[in-house]
Amino acid sequence: MKKSYLAVLFSVLLCFTVLSVFTEEEISIFDTLQNPPTEAPKQLQQEEVIQHDTSEDLPAISPPVELLPDGSIPIVVTLVGDTTIGGDIRKGSKNIFEKEKEKQGGDPSFIIKNTKEIFAQDQLTIANFEGTLTTAGIPSNKKGNSFLFSAPPEYVKILTEGNIEAVTIENNHIMDHGEEGLKETTDTLDKEGIIWSAEDNMGTFETNGVKIGMLAYQTFNGRYPELFDKVPRQIEEAKATHDIVIVSFHWGDELDYVPNKNQQKLGRLSIDAGADLVVGHHSHRINPIEKYKGRYIAYSLSNFSFAGNTKPSDMSTFFLQVRFTVKNGQATTAGFRIIPARISSKADYNDFIPTPFKEQRNIDNVLRTLLNNGKKLEYAVEEYPLEW
């Protein structure tokens, strides 16, 4: 399923049952909806935004990668947020995911029908897989948890058919079914050729002669002091054997639109140590992107496909694409773009089908939220390109 032959395209804790509560310091997507500004964001004044239509403008397969004029190798990596499929076995076989699957014709891969062509055209797609692929029971220490997530192991085909080559599993739901569930999940991923990364288990993906290392961590239970020391050391080790190193963090608080000080410190320490890209998730909300020392820190990619709730209070998200060039083992970050999207193909309820926005007002709301909250960050990017 590797996409070494593909071209660079010019190209949850979760189940929210109450509406979000936002601090005065953060701008939510709802603020932009309820109090629209009198003028468009700065970047929208400069040029017309091209809307993204996955059904018409994207071929399923692209030609082989060609070297750039200077001999460097172009690499595009796509990253998406929390991916939760299946449901809680304590609530019976007909959880909300299974009910929606029946409505969609019975194939669990229905969730990637509006994104798989996008992901087919990069060199690597990474998702945060927040759940398990297992038939294991529930450990005694988990029976009192509010939410537990599992899907049948055969649902791994959602990833393979969706052109998602790699996942991070370092999150607060990977142990929902204990050690047995964890092992069955990783065994299933290994069998299907899906690369996975967790703390102390770096994933490695190779394409066009370029080695990409993926590290993943979660920061809960007071672990920041430990990670301030551990993460830079492991990044330096990874850079010794990989051309590109991508670091993922499951961090922050749910519903936050802006990263806290510890997140900012850890993200920047990671870049200082040699990381080529830092991405985060867990808040289920979009967070701004920083450009620090020529590298990007995307603090939260929000959700991708989220089967925890049929109507989350904020269903906006974006897919992040970062372009690198590699020459003589040295990687350069050559830019990024985002694809604003909804975690559902429907506006009135969550059908678990991530879908790029087509309406300009929806795209603008995502851009305004990112730009406004970015004012609170020292190194926030000044614009969010939608095209290369």
C-alpha positions as a printed NumPy array, in Angstrom:
array([[  0.   ,   0.   ,   0.   ],
       [  3.033,   2.245,  -0.056],
       [  2.715,   5.249,  -2.317],
       [  6.303,   5.573,  -3.477],
       [  4.959,   5.727,  -7.03 ],
       [  2.673,   8.656,  -6.303],
       [  3.292,  12.303,  -7.133],
       [  3.234,  15.312,  -4.928],
       [ -0.124,  16.989,  -5.579],
       [  0.053,  20.725,  -6.1  ],
       [ -1.614,  19.893,  -4.341],
       [-12.916,  10.67 ,  22.972],
       [-12.265,  11.002,  25.391],
       [-15.047,  11.955,  23.647],
       [-18.805,  11.66 ,  23.123],
       [-19.642,  15.23 ,  23.982],
       [-23.044,  15.35 ,  25.63 ],
       [-22.971,  18.988,  26.564],
       [-22.153,  22.131,  24.632],
       [-18.587,  23.387,  24.869],
       [-17.615,  25.95 ,  27.484],
       [-15.043,  28.408,  26.171],
       [-12.75 ,  30.699,  28.086],
       [-12.69 ,  34.392,  27.311],
       [ -9.166,  33.994,  25.985],
       [-10.085,  31.633,  23.177],
       [-12.071,  32.199,  19.999],
       [-14.319,  29.288,  19.139],
       [-15.796,  28.395,  15.804],
       [-19.119,  29.545,  17.244],
       [-17.794,  33.039,  17.856],
       [-17.068,  33.415,  14.165],
       [-20.519,  32.123,  13.277],
       [-22.437,  34.294,  15.724],
       [-20.294,  37.435,  15.341],
       [-19.075,  37.49 ,  11.736],
       [-16.443,  40.173,  11.101],
       [-17.182,  43.032,   8.751],
       [-14.295,  42.033,   6.511],
       [-12.648,  38.802,   5.449],
       [ -9.389,  37.563,   6.993],
       [ -6.302,  39.19 ,   5.533],
       [ -5.381,  36.206,   3.406],
       [ -8.879,  36.108,   1.917],
       [ -8.576,  39.705,   0.812],
       [ -5.506,  38.913,  -1.209],
       [ -6.941,  36.273,  -3.515],
       [ -9.996,  34.204,  -4.145],
       [-10.01 ,  30.941,  -2.22 ],
       [-10.268,  27.849,  -4.378],
       [-12.746,  25.424,  -2.914],
       [-11.814,  21.765,  -2.716],
       [-14.099,  19.238,  -4.399],
       [-12.884,  15.689,  -3.852],
       [-15.393,  14.168,  -6.243],
       [-14.212,  15.92 ,  -9.41 ],
       [-10.739,  17.403,  -9.369],
       [ -8.634,  14.615,  -7.902],
       [ -7.488,  11.554,  -9.873],
       [ -7.363,   8.261,  -7.995],
       [ -3.758,   7.574,  -9.06 ],
       [ -1.043,  10.063,  -9.955],
       [  2.194,   9.646, -11.967],
       [  5.527,   8.739, -10.328],
       [  7.42 ,  11.306,  -8.291],
       [  9.918,  13.326, -10.295],
       [ 13.036,  14.906,  -8.897],
       [ 13.041,  18.664,  -8.617],
       [ 15.46 ,  20.641, -10.85 ],
       [ 18.059,  20.77 ,  -8.07 ],
       [ 17.929,  16.989,  -7.694],
       [ 15.974,  16.975,  -4.435],
       [ 13.138,  14.553,  -3.728],
       [  9.688,  16.074,  -3.063],
       [  7.631,  14.501,  -0.262],
       [  4.103,  15.405,   0.842],
       [  2.78 ,  14.123,   4.172],
       [ -0.901,  14.429,   5.111],
       [ -1.902,  14.402,   8.782],
       [ -5.379,  14.086,  10.286],
       [ -6.699,  14.025,  13.837],
       [ -8.545,  11.65 ,  16.138],
       [ -9.981,   8.627,  14.371],
       [-12.47 ,   6.654,  16.46 ],
       [-14.45 ,   3.836,  14.865],
       [-16.652,   1.099,  16.302],
       [-18.097,   1.652,  19.746],
       [-18.59 ,   0.496,  23.325],
       [-19.371,  -3.232,  23.596],
       [-21.15 ,  -2.583,  26.901],
       [-23.891,  -0.875,  24.89 ],
       [-24.606,  -3.814,  22.589],
       [-23.677,  -4.581,  18.999],
       [-25.809,  -1.821,  17.523],
       [-23.728,   1.144,  18.575],
       [-24.065,   4.381,  16.633],
       [-21.257,   3.419,  14.252],
       [-22.889,   0.106,  13.354],
       [-26.254,   1.784,  12.84 ],
       [-24.719,   4.314,  10.483],
       [-22.829,   1.556,   8.679],
       [-26.123,  -0.183,   7.929],
       [-27.573,   3.051,   6.563],
       [-24.493,   3.413,   4.349],
       [-24.788,  -0.051,   2.814],
       [-22.959,  -2.254,   5.306],
       [-19.334,  -1.54 ,   4.365],
       [-17.377,   0.026,   7.269],
       [-15.132,   1.804,   4.776],
       [-17.934,   4.237,   4.035],
       [-16.185,   6.745,   6.299],
       [-13.291,   7.356,   3.905],
       [-15.269,   7.765,   0.674],
       [-14.731,  11.541,   0.557],
       [-11.043,  11.517,   1.502],
       [ -9.357,   8.445,   0.052],
       [ -8.564,  10.158,  -3.267],
       [ -6.892,  13.019,  -1.412],
       [ -4.744,  10.611,   0.581],
       [ -3.881,   8.598,  -2.541],
       [ -1.882,  11.496,  -3.911],
       [  0.608,  12.117,  -1.115],
       [  3.554,   9.987,  -0.091],
       [  2.355,   9.315,   3.469],
       [ -0.886,   9.804,   5.413],
       [ -0.87 ,   9.633,   9.23 ],
       [ -3.925,   9.486,  11.516],
       [ -4.274,   9.306,  15.281],
       [ -6.111,   6.009,  15.819],
       [ -7.986,   6.51 ,  19.074],
       [ -9.503,   3.169,  19.933],
       [ -8.733,  -0.51 ,  19.452],
       [ -9.092,  -3.247,  16.855],
       [ -9.966,  -6.136,  19.108],
       [-12.502,  -8.683,  20.324],
       [-10.951,  -8.725,  23.806],
       [-13.136,  -8.241,  26.84 ],
       [-13.078,  -5.355,  29.273],
       [-10.479,  -5.447,  32.071],
       [-11.856,  -5.026,  35.567],
       [-10.066,  -1.696,  35.99 ],
       [-11.805,  -0.291,  32.905],
       [-15.413,  -1.286,  33.582],
       [-16.183,   2.012,  35.262],
       [-14.843,   4.167,  32.419],
       [-17.313,   6.522,  30.804],
       [-16.293,   5.517,  27.279],
       [-14.547,   2.49 ,  25.82 ],
       [-13.865,   2.075,  22.117],
       [-13.267,  -1.023,  20.04 ],
       [-13.896,  -2.186,  16.505],
       [-13.637,  -5.661,  14.952],
       [-10.082,  -6.319,  13.717],
       [-11.342,  -6.61 ,  10.136],
       [-12.221,  -2.912,  10.246],
       [ -8.512,  -2.28 ,   9.667],
       [ -9.48 ,  -2.216,   5.996],
       [-10.822,   1.28 ,   6.608],
       [ -7.191,   2.345,   6.889],
       [ -5.851,   0.325,   3.985],
       [ -8.652,   1.265,   1.608],
       [ -8.475,   4.845,   2.825],
       [ -4.791,   5.177,   1.81 ],
       [ -3.744,   5.772,   5.418],
       [ -0.307,   4.201,   5.759],
       [  0.477,   5.03 ,   9.365],
       [ -1.22 ,   5.683,  12.695],
       [ -0.229,   6.954,  16.1  ],
       [ -1.713,   4.947,  18.962],
       [ -0.26 ,   6.816,  21.934],
       [ -3.533,   8.152,  23.333],
       [ -5.96 ,   7.689,  26.222],
       [ -8.103,   5.02 ,  24.532],
       [ -5.529,   2.535,  23.217],
       [ -5.7  ,   0.633,  26.531],
       [ -9.509,   0.493,  26.679],
       [ -9.319,  -3.317,  26.397],
       [ -6.116,  -3.819,  28.314],
       [ -2.91 ,  -5.481,  27.236],
       [ -4.801,  -8.134,  25.262],
       [ -6.626,  -5.465,  23.296],
       [ -3.414,  -3.549,  22.682],
       [ -1.617,  -6.636,  21.364],
       [ -4.467,  -7.615,  19.066],
       [ -4.579,  -4.067,  17.752],
       [ -0.86 ,  -3.856,  16.992],
       [ -0.815,  -7.394,  15.568],
       [ -3.684,  -6.443,  13.271],
       [ -1.933,  -3.283,  12.138],
       [  1.298,  -5.199,  11.525],
       [ -0.499,  -7.872,   9.514],
       [ -2.072,  -5.286,   7.235],
       [  1.137,  -3.309,   6.804],
       [ -0.073,  -0.264,   8.73 ],
       [  2.878,   1.392,  10.455],
       [  2.156,   2.394,  14.038],
       [  3.998,   4.561,  16.494],
       [  3.767,   4.786,  20.274],
       [  6.105,   5.851,  23.021],
       [  9.306,   3.808,  22.685],
       [  8.041,   2.327,  19.406],
       [  9.1  ,   4.515,  16.499],
       [  7.363,   3.834,  13.218],
       [  9.451,   3.998,  10.039],
       [  8.117,   4.596,   6.534],
       [ 10.3  ,   4.643,   3.439],
       [  9.331,   6.197,   0.117],
       [ 11.443,   7.205,  -2.871],
       [ 14.563,   6.409,  -0.858],
       [ 13.537,   8.777,   1.95 ],
       [ 13.196,   7.403,   5.491],
       [ 10.534,   8.998,   7.683],
       [ 10.535,   8.3  ,  11.418],
       [  7.385,   8.782,  13.514],
       [  7.462,   9.278,  17.291],
       [  4.363,   9.531,  19.501],
       [  3.722,  10.501,  23.13 ],
       [  0.924,  11.37 ,  25.525],
       [  1.463,  13.951,  28.226],
       [ -1.177,  13.164,  30.837],
       [ -0.704,  12.584,  34.586],
       [  2.003,  15.178,  35.08 ],
       [  4.471,  13.799,  32.553],
       [  5.703,  17.07 ,  31.078],
       [  8.923,  17.308,  33.163],
       [  9.881,  13.777,  32.146],
       [  9.072,  14.413,  28.487],
       [ 10.984,  17.689,  28.389],
       [ 14.087,  15.5  ,  28.811],
       [ 13.078,  12.261,  27.086],
       [ 11.553,  13.541,  23.851],
       [ 14.561,  15.604,  22.665],
       [ 16.878,  12.655,  23.305],
       [ 14.714,  10.286,  21.269],
       [ 14.362,  12.815,  18.451],
       [ 18.133,  13.15 ,  18.218],
       [ 18.428,   9.359,  18.045],
       [ 15.761,   9.171,  15.334],
       [ 17.41 ,  11.9  ,  13.244],
       [ 20.618,   9.898,  13.16 ],
       [ 18.909,   7.226,  11.037],
       [ 16.009,   9.047,   9.344],
       [ 15.774,  11.871,   6.839],
       [ 12.508,  13.255,   8.263],
       [ 11.247,  12.931,  11.848],
       [  7.605,  13.658,  12.711],
       [  6.562,  13.887,  16.369],
       [  2.947,  13.46 ,  17.515],
       [  1.588,  14.456,  20.924],
       [ -1.709,  13.566,  22.561],
       [ -1.875,  16.546,  24.879],
       [ -3.758,  19.537,  26.228],
       [ -7.343,  19.688,  27.485],
       [-10.526,  18.753,  25.713],
       [-12.356,  21.621,  23.99 ],
       [ -9.307,  23.93 ,  24.047],
       [ -8.727,  26.055,  20.94 ],
       [ -5.3  ,  27.278,  22.088],
       [ -2.338,  25.232,  23.427],
       [ -1.167,  25.743,  26.992],
       [  2.348,  26.791,  27.989],
       [  3.564,  23.228,  28.513],
       [  2.442,  22.249,  25.029],
       [  4.234,  25.23 ,  23.548],
       [  7.427,  24.446,  25.449],
       [  7.425,  20.765,  24.484],
       [  6.599,  21.489,  20.863],
       [  9.447,  23.977,  20.544],
       [ 11.888,  21.725,  22.403],
       [ 11.061,  19.052,  19.825],
       [ 11.96 ,  21.361,  16.961],
       [ 15.131,  22.432,  18.786],
       [ 16.121,  18.76 ,  18.99 ],
       [ 15.722,  18.247,  15.247],
       [ 12.087,  17.321,  14.629],
       [ 10.931,  18.285,  11.149],
       [  7.249,  18.5  ,  12.107],
       [  5.214,  18.425,  15.336],
       [  1.487,  17.667,  15.389],
       [ -1.009,  17.26 ,  18.217],
       [ -4.483,  16.055,  19.06 ],
       [ -6.872,  15.314,  21.944],
       [ -8.732,  18.617,  22.342],
       [-11.2  ,  17.777,  19.528],
       [-10.863,  21.389,  18.464],
       [ -8.724,  23.049,  15.82 ],
       [ -5.661,  24.884,  17.168],
       [ -3.317,  27.358,  15.431],
       [ -0.101,  26.401,  13.688],
       [  3.288,  27.882,  14.546],
       [  6.355,  28.201,  12.343],
       [  9.342,  27.9  ,  14.627],
       [ 12.907,  27.797,  13.295],
       [ 11.599,  26.942,   9.838],
       [  9.472,  23.993,  11.016],
       [  5.755,  23.714,  11.756],
       [  3.986,  22.901,  15.021],
       [  0.297,  22.068,  14.501],
       [ -1.036,  21.98 ,  18.044],
       [ -4.328,  20.227,  17.346],
       [ -5.746,  18.634,  14.22 ],
       [ -9.108,  18.135,  15.958],
       [-11.065,  15.043,  14.857],
       [-11.007,  13.081,  11.621],
       [-13.76 ,  10.456,  11.872],
       [-15.26 ,  10.489,  15.357],
       [-17.778,   7.775,  16.248],
       [-18.307,   8.962,  19.787],
       [-21.297,  11.212,  19.244],
       [-23.934,  11.714,  16.568],
       [-23.793,  15.491,  16.957],
       [-20.651,  16.979,  18.508],
       [-21.017,  20.662,  19.267],
       [-18.184,  21.568,  16.874],
       [-17.69 ,  19.379,  13.811],
       [-15.105,  21.587,  12.075],
       [-11.622,  20.263,  11.367],
       [ -8.843,  20.46 ,   8.801],
       [ -6.413,  18.112,   7.125],
       [ -2.8  ,  19.265,   7.228],
       [ -0.439,  18.68 ,   4.315],
       [  3.254,  19.496,   4.652],
       [  5.681,  19.447,   1.758],
       [  9.338,  18.546,   2.264],
       [ 12.277,  18.36 ,  -0.096],
       [ 15.134,  15.978,   0.661],
       [ 18.61 ,  16.092,  -0.821],
       [ 21.69 ,  14.246,   0.392],
       [ 19.806,  13.168,   3.515],
       [ 18.882,  16.747,   4.458],
       [ 15.202,  17.654,   4.694],
       [ 13.87 ,  21.136,   4.078],
       [ 10.327,  22.194,   4.899],
       [  8.946,  23.621,   1.673],
       [  5.509,  24.764,   2.844],
       [  2.125,  23.587,   3.989],
       [ -1.543,  23.862,   3.194],
       [ -4.744,  22.953,   4.992],
       [ -7.982,  21.455,   3.734],
       [-10.824,  22.81 ,   5.917],
       [-13.41 ,  20.125,   6.5  ],
       [-16.273,  18.817,   8.585],
       [-16.035,  15.448,  10.361],
       [-19.354,  14.58 ,   8.728],
       [-20.802,  14.855,   5.242],
       [-23.943,  16.28 ,   6.906],
       [-24.284,  19.591,   8.707],
       [-27.097,  18.496,  11.019],
       [-25.636,  15.262,  12.389],
       [-22.418,  13.255,  12.45 ],
       [-22.348,  10.434,   9.905],
       [-18.6  ,   9.838,  10.511],
       [-17.665,  10.732,   6.905],
       [-14.987,  13.468,   6.945],
       [-15.715,  15.837,   4.072],
       [-13.851,  18.925,   2.809],
       [-15.916,  22.095,   2.994],
       [-17.247,  23.496,  -0.27 ],
       [-19.157,  26.52 ,   1.01 ],
       [-16.963,  29.591,   1.329],
       [-18.503,  30.691,   4.632],
       [-17.483,  27.385,   6.25 ],
       [-13.935,  27.696,   4.943],
       [-13.771,  31.281,   6.187],
       [-14.936,  30.257,   9.677],
       [-12.09 ,  27.765,   9.99 ],
       [ -9.567,  30.349,   8.786],
       [-10.833,  33.04 ,  11.153],
       [-10.759,  30.707,  14.135],
       [ -7.154,  29.701,  13.425],
       [ -5.993,  33.248,  12.702],
       [ -7.708,  34.803,  15.735],
       [ -6.406,  32.204,  18.18 ],
       [ -2.979,  32.417,  16.599],
       [ -2.666,  35.953,  17.946],
       [ -1.97 ,  34.356,  21.348],
       [  1.09 ,  32.46 ,  20.07 ],
       [  4.535,  33.95 ,  19.577],
       [  5.348,  32.14 ,  16.337],
       [  1.892,  31.688,  14.779],
       [  1.759,  31.545,  10.991],
       [  0.205,  34.611,   9.392],
       [ -1.872,  32.755,   6.833],
       [ -3.248,  29.294,   6.105],
       [ -2.765,  28.447,   2.416],
       [ -5.465,  26.31 ,   0.829],
       [ -3.385,  25.52 ,  -2.248],
       [  0.321,  24.984,  -2.825]])
